[in-house]
């Protein structure tokens, strides 16, 4: 599997800039999710609680917050990729998210996809670590409102 990842990460920055932003976001969504799931796995929660912990990071709202947390750390090139993803006309309409958050999340996913396919793993790790350390706390209040309540036993 590592060999397959290495093949996927062989794109030059110029080649990656030619990719459609939604293609980069497609890859970035998966990579972002993998980072978050790996982080949540280390918390030693049951699978049900792992899901709700992951939602603190992967919802459109949470990803929009994550971008705001890293925006000042990004290079001009990275901001360019983010803006291309954010400004691309989406193929779907979000059901449970505001359009502004959804577009920002798409931009972040495009950036993550770009860093992944160009093999910039150190930079990707740096950005994801910052997101995990700074965004999780901000999104905790939101997630508390989305976690299911304990059910009363049936009688």
C-alpha positions as a LaTeX table, in Angstrom:
\begin{tabular}{lrrr}
\hline
Residue & $x$ (\AA) & $y$ (\AA) & $z$ (\AA) \\
\hline
Unk1 & 0.00 & 0.00 & 0.00 \\
Unk2 & 2.88 & 2.36 & 0.73 \\
Unk3 & 4.09 & 1.87 & $-2.85$ \\
Unk4 & 0.66 & 2.90 & $-4.14$ \\
Unk5 & 0.74 & 6.04 & $-1.98$ \\
Unk6 & 4.18 & 6.88 & $-3.32$ \\
Unk7 & 2.90 & 6.54 & $-6.89$ \\
Unk8 & $-0.05$ & 8.82 & $-6.06$ \\
Unk9 & 2.32 & 11.38 & $-4.59$ \\
Unk10 & 4.52 & 11.68 & $-7.66$ \\
Unk11 & 2.73 & 14.71 & $-9.15$ \\
Unk12 & 4.71 & 17.91 & $-9.55$ \\
Unk13 & 3.29 & 21.14 & $-8.18$ \\
Unk14 & 2.72 & 22.34 & $-11.75$ \\
Unk15 & 0.81 & 19.15 & $-12.61$ \\
Unk16 & $-1.27$ & 19.42 & $-9.44$ \\
Unk17 & $-2.17$ & 23.03 & $-10.25$ \\
Unk18 & $-3.63$ & 21.74 & $-13.54$ \\
Unk19 & $-5.96$ & 19.32 & $-11.75$ \\
Unk20 & $-9.56$ & 20.35 & $-11.25$ \\
Unk21 & $-9.93$ & 21.74 & $-7.70$ \\
Unk22 & $-12.77$ & 19.31 & $-6.96$ \\
Unk23 & $-10.47$ & 16.41 & $-7.89$ \\
Unk24 & $-7.94$ & 17.68 & $-5.35$ \\
Unk25 & $-10.76$ & 18.11 & $-2.82$ \\
Unk26 & $-11.90$ & 14.52 & $-3.52$ \\
Unk27 & $-8.47$ & 13.23 & $-2.51$ \\
Unk28 & $-8.11$ & 15.80 & 0.28 \\
Unk29 & $-11.41$ & 14.73 & 1.87 \\
Unk30 & $-10.10$ & 11.20 & 2.24 \\
Unk31 & $-6.66$ & 12.26 & 3.49 \\
Unk32 & $-8.18$ & 14.72 & 5.99 \\
Unk33 & $-10.54$ & 12.02 & 7.24 \\
Unk34 & $-7.68$ & 9.52 & 7.60 \\
Unk35 & $-5.66$ & 11.96 & 9.73 \\
Unk36 & $-8.67$ & 12.63 & 11.96 \\
Unk37 & $-9.65$ & 8.97 & 12.29 \\
Unk38 & $-6.08$ & 8.03 & 13.17 \\
Unk39 & $-6.00$ & 10.78 & 15.79 \\
Unk40 & $-9.38$ & 9.73 & 17.23 \\
Unk41 & $-8.30$ & 6.08 & 17.32 \\
Unk42 & $-5.60$ & 7.05 & 19.81 \\
Unk43 & $-8.24$ & 8.33 & 22.23 \\
Unk44 & $-9.31$ & 4.76 & 23.04 \\
Unk45 & $-13.05$ & 5.39 & 22.63 \\
Unk46 & $-15.70$ & 2.93 & 21.56 \\
Unk47 & $-16.67$ & 3.07 & 17.88 \\
Unk48 & $-19.85$ & 5.05 & 18.53 \\
Unk49 & $-18.00$ & 7.75 & 20.46 \\
Unk50 & $-15.17$ & 7.75 & 17.90 \\
Unk51 & $-17.69$ & 8.78 & 15.25 \\
Unk52 & $-18.92$ & 11.75 & 17.25 \\
Unk53 & $-15.38$ & 12.76 & 18.13 \\
Unk54 & $-14.44$ & 12.69 & 14.44 \\
Unk55 & $-17.44$ & 14.87 & 13.54 \\
Unk56 & $-15.86$ & 17.63 & 15.64 \\
Unk57 & $-13.26$ & 17.89 & 12.86 \\
Unk58 & $-14.76$ & 16.68 & 9.58 \\
Unk59 & $-18.07$ & 18.54 & 9.25 \\
Unk60 & $-18.17$ & 21.50 & 6.86 \\
Unk61 & $-18.51$ & 23.85 & 9.81 \\
Unk62 & $-15.54$ & 22.31 & 11.60 \\
Unk63 & $-13.39$ & 22.41 & 8.46 \\
Unk64 & $-14.28$ & 26.07 & 7.89 \\
Unk65 & $-13.14$ & 26.76 & 11.47 \\
Unk66 & $-10.00$ & 24.71 & 10.82 \\
Unk67 & $-9.14$ & 26.87 & 7.83 \\
Unk68 & $-9.48$ & 30.02 & 9.92 \\
Unk69 & $-7.09$ & 28.45 & 12.45 \\
Unk70 & $-4.38$ & 27.85 & 9.83 \\
Unk71 & $-4.97$ & 30.71 & 7.42 \\
Unk72 & $-2.12$ & 32.82 & 8.83 \\
Unk73 & 0.32 & 29.91 & 8.46 \\
Unk74 & $-0.27$ & 29.34 & 4.76 \\
Unk75 & 2.03 & 30.36 & 1.93 \\
Unk76 & 0.75 & 32.33 & $-1.08$ \\
Unk77 & 0.82 & 29.11 & $-3.13$ \\
Unk78 & $-1.25$ & 27.27 & $-0.52$ \\
Unk79 & $-3.75$ & 30.14 & $-0.32$ \\
Unk80 & $-4.05$ & 30.05 & $-4.11$ \\
Unk81 & $-4.96$ & 26.34 & $-4.04$ \\
Unk82 & $-7.42$ & 26.95 & $-1.18$ \\
Unk83 & $-9.11$ & 29.80 & $-3.07$ \\
Unk84 & $-9.40$ & 27.70 & $-6.24$ \\
Unk85 & $-11.15$ & 24.99 & $-4.25$ \\
Unk86 & $-13.36$ & 27.42 & $-2.38$ \\
Unk87 & $-14.40$ & 29.29 & $-5.52$ \\
Unk88 & $-15.21$ & 26.23 & $-7.62$ \\
Unk89 & $-18.89$ & 25.75 & $-8.27$ \\
Unk90 & $-19.94$ & 22.77 & $-6.15$ \\
Unk91 & $-21.64$ & 19.80 & $-7.82$ \\
Unk92 & $-23.91$ & 19.28 & $-4.83$ \\
Unk93 & $-25.78$ & 21.50 & $-2.42$ \\
Unk94 & $-25.03$ & 21.00 & 1.28 \\
Unk95 & $-27.94$ & 19.69 & 3.35 \\
Unk96 & $-26.72$ & 20.37 & 6.86 \\
Unk97 & $-24.23$ & 23.16 & 6.29 \\
Unk98 & $-24.19$ & 26.77 & 5.28 \\
Unk99 & $-22.93$ & 27.34 & 1.74 \\
Unk100 & $-20.12$ & 29.57 & 3.03 \\
Unk101 & $-18.83$ & 26.82 & 5.35 \\
Unk102 & $-19.23$ & 24.17 & 2.68 \\
Unk103 & $-17.18$ & 26.17 & 0.18 \\
Unk104 & $-14.48$ & 26.90 & 2.76 \\
Unk105 & $-14.33$ & 23.20 & 3.63 \\
Unk106 & $-13.96$ & 22.35 & $-0.06$ \\
Unk107 & $-11.06$ & 24.79 & $-0.28$ \\
Unk108 & $-9.36$ & 23.19 & 2.72 \\
Unk109 & $-9.86$ & 19.73 & 1.26 \\
Unk110 & $-8.39$ & 20.91 & $-2.07$ \\
Unk111 & $-5.33$ & 22.18 & $-0.20$ \\
Unk112 & $-4.94$ & 18.90 & 1.70 \\
Unk113 & $-5.32$ & 16.96 & $-1.57$ \\
Unk114 & $-2.74$ & 19.19 & $-3.27$ \\
Unk115 & $-0.19$ & 18.70 & $-0.49$ \\
Unk116 & $-0.79$ & 14.96 & $-0.56$ \\
Unk117 & $-0.49$ & 14.41 & $-4.32$ \\
Unk118 & 2.64 & 16.55 & $-4.49$ \\
Unk119 & 4.26 & 14.54 & $-1.71$ \\
Unk120 & 4.58 & 17.47 & 0.70 \\
Unk121 & 4.04 & 15.17 & 3.67 \\
Unk122 & 5.99 & 17.23 & 6.19 \\
Unk123 & 3.93 & 20.32 & 5.40 \\
Unk124 & 0.73 & 18.27 & 5.44 \\
Unk125 & 1.64 & 16.88 & 8.87 \\
Unk126 & 2.37 & 20.39 & 10.15 \\
Unk127 & $-0.97$ & 21.76 & 8.96 \\
Unk128 & $-3.00$ & 18.79 & 10.18 \\
Unk129 & $-1.30$ & 18.87 & 13.58 \\
Unk130 & $-2.19$ & 22.54 & 13.92 \\
Unk131 & $-5.79$ & 21.80 & 12.92 \\
Unk132 & $-6.11$ & 18.94 & 15.38 \\
Unk133 & $-4.56$ & 20.83 & 18.28 \\
Unk134 & $-6.38$ & 24.11 & 17.73 \\
Unk135 & $-9.66$ & 23.26 & 16.06 \\
Unk136 & $-10.82$ & 20.35 & 18.21 \\
Unk137 & $-11.31$ & 22.51 & 21.26 \\
Unk138 & $-13.25$ & 25.13 & 19.30 \\
Unk139 & $-15.52$ & 22.51 & 17.81 \\
Unk140 & $-16.17$ & 20.67 & 21.08 \\
Unk141 & $-19.08$ & 22.94 & 21.98 \\
Unk142 & $-20.64$ & 22.35 & 18.57 \\
Unk143 & $-20.21$ & 18.58 & 18.85 \\
Unk144 & $-21.81$ & 18.51 & 22.29 \\
Unk145 & $-24.98$ & 19.72 & 20.66 \\
Unk146 & $-24.83$ & 17.01 & 17.98 \\
Unk147 & $-24.09$ & 13.98 & 20.13 \\
Unk148 & $-27.09$ & 11.72 & 20.67 \\
Unk149 & $-28.66$ & 11.80 & 24.07 \\
Unk150 & $-28.75$ & 8.66 & 26.14 \\
Unk151 & $-32.05$ & 6.91 & 25.59 \\
Unk152 & $-34.40$ & 6.02 & 28.34 \\
Unk153 & $-34.89$ & 2.26 & 28.66 \\
Unk154 & $-38.07$ & 0.98 & 27.06 \\
Unk155 & $-40.71$ & $-0.22$ & 29.38 \\
\hline
\end{tabular}
